[in-house]
Amino acid sequence: MKTYRAIPIEECGDPLVVIPPNLFTFTEPHPYVKFGAPYGNVSPWMLRQGVLDALLKAQAELNKRKSGWCLKLFDAYRPVPVQAFMVWREFGIQAELIGHSLASYQNPTELKADDPGLYETLAIKVFEFWGIPSDDPRTPPPHSTGAAIDLTLQDESGQEIDMGCPIDETTERAYPDHYKDALLPAAHAFYALRVLLNDVMAAAGFIRHGNEWWHFSMGDQMWAWARGESTAIYGRAG
């Protein structure tokens, strides 16, 4: 079990609210909606009110440092069924990379029962980056709490900044410090941009995922664990 999932949750009741479309830029179409993830009538562009307030502070901090730049949102609220859909999709991607097909399986449970060795090999890779799609209210995936956000930077001309790898890439390039010791100036610049993003988000109270330069949260179990807090304030929303 991921260590942060042991943190108890004392839900504060902060509402899940729609992110105002005029305050940030958004990845459109939403990448997981495009894949057919089962959102139903639920918008992915929602956060807890307190998290949205903090995100606005992060945007203001970015503007102080880089005039005209803005935060570009990639993903926010993710119901548990969507998390399960995306995790299984990633299982399929990782299986193909090592020469396997999961076409005969419907979900990780079936795979684990039939081929536990392959399941374990894939799960180690997948869950290094993706949250476990648990239905247990004590262990919600971070995005299902409305307290986590995936995002990047956009410059004053409206161009999305190259951060060294795409969001959701599951390689070492996703690690926040991957380019820290890069010798080529262009590569080291990716590290500086990741530091900038982390700095403006941290100034607003967010913490960054240890393996993903793009994932930040505030108030969930991961946030509480990273800060040494005894409890999280956001459990599963919706």
Secondary structure, 3 states (H helix, E strand, C coil): CCHHHHCCECCCCCCEEECCCCCCEECCCCHHHHHCCCCCCCCCCEEEHHHHHHHHHHHHHHHHHCCCCEEEEEECCCCHHHHHHHHHHHHHHHHHHCCCCCCCCCCHHHHHHHCHHHHHHHHHHHHHHCCCCCCCCCCCCHHHHCCEEEEEEECCCCCECCCCCCCCCCCHHHCCCCCCCCCCHHHHHHHHHHHHHHHHHHHCCCEECCCCCCEEECCCHHHHHHHCCCCECCCCCC
